Structures are given as C-alpha cells and as structure tokens.
Amino acid sequence: MLKWVPVLGLVVLSMSGGHVAASDGGYPTDAASLASGRELAEIHCAVCHAVGPDDESAQAGAPAFRDLSNLYPLESLEEPLAEGIVTGHDGMPEFAFAPDDIDAFLGYLASIQSR
C-alpha cells in the first residue's frame, strides 16, 4: 500500500533557482482553456486524485485538487509543472507540461478551489 506524504507542497515551496513561469498567475478562465485543463487533470492525475469540484480521490490520502490552494499557492506549481514534478511517494509519474498547458491546468485548478 502506498503511503501518501504531503511532500508535493514542500517540494514546490522549497524549489529555488531559475524560474520557468507559464504566466503571472492570471490564468485563463475561458471555457476552452478550462476544459483543456480539466482534461489534463483527468489524464495525468485522476487515477489517484479527485480532480473535479465534488468527486472523491481514488487513492486514499491523495489530496483533492479543489483543496490545493489551502495547502499552498497554486502559482507555486508553475515551475514544477514545466520542469517535471517530483514527489516523495511511489507511484506518481513524473511529467512536464508545455507553457499553454500549464496555464490551462492552473486555470482549471483555480476554478474549482473550495475556498
């Protein structure tokens, strides 16, 4: 059984060095971008995480995407998404997004936050 550790936030917040920003945090809100961002979340993340506004995570302990902004600023995901997210738990694939995909993904995440 996988043990989920909230390491992603620590990795994201502790990263330093060159900043590869997709945007300035003003993420797209148009329907096409949000649909693209949701599709990316479903393809890459839904096997473990709740990626919608009211679904449950398939993997116990995997944080729901709608709650991520309660853990850390969504903007802190820009660099790891561009360079490849690396976490401290087994089973999470490493992947990197193109700048437009990062904006769409973070725009979608911003649109479903519970706070």
N, C-alpha and C positions, 0 to 999 in steps of 0.2 A: 504494500500500500504506500502511496506517495504521501510524504509529509509536506504540507504546504507551509511555507515560511514567508512572511510578508517582506521578502527581500527586495522585490522589484522597486518599491519606493525608496529603499535605502540606496540601491544601485543608481537609480535615476537621480536622486538628490545629491549623491556624493560624486557624480561624474564631473570632471573638470577637463580643461584643455580646450581645443578648438571647438567652436560651436557651429554645428551644421543645422541651421534653422530653416524650417519649411516656411514659416511665416512669423509675424509678430504677435501671434496669439489671437488675431482676428480671423477666426476660422469661417469657412463658408457655411451659409445657412440655407442655401437653395436646395430644393427637393432632389435634384440630380446628384449633388455632392453628398447630401445626407444618405441617399440610397447607396451610393458608391461606398461610403464609409461603413455603413451597416453591412454591406456585402463583404468587405474586407474583414470586419469583425467576425462575421459568421464563418468565413472560410478559414481564417487563421486562429480563431480564439474560442469559438463556441463549443468545441469538443470538451472544454473544461469550464469556461466562464459563462455566466449569464451575460449576454450581450444586448438584451433588449430592456425596455423600461420596466418590465414586471416578471421576467422569467427567473428560474432558479438555475444556479450553476450546476452543471453536470458532475463536476468533481467537488466533493465536499471540501470546504475551506478555500476554494478558488473565489477571490473577490468578484462580486457582481460589478460590471463596468459602470452601472449607474451610480455606484458609491465611490468611484476612484477619486473624485475631487475632494472627498472627505479625508483621504489619506495623504494627498499631495497635489500640487498644482498640475493640471493637465499639460501645461506648456512644458513641464519637465520631461515629458515623453518624446518631444521632438527629436532630440539628438539620438537617444537610443533607437527610435524607430528608423532613423536614417542610417545609423551605423550597425544596427543589429542588436536587438535586446538580448541580454544575457542575464539569467537569473540563477538563484541558488537552489533551485529544485529540479529534480529529474523530470523528464517528460515534456518540458516546454521547448518547442522548437525555436531555433534562432532564425529570425527573418529580418529583412530590411525593406523599407518602403521607399518609393520614389517621392520627391517633394509634394507633388499634387496628391498622391495617395495619403501622405501624412496629414495634409490639410483636411482632406475629406474624412479620414478616420477620426481625427481630433474634433472636427466639426460635429461628426455624429456623436462622439462621446460627450461633448459639451451639451448637445441637445437632449440627452437622456439623464443628465445628472439629477439625483434625488433632492439636492438642496436648492 
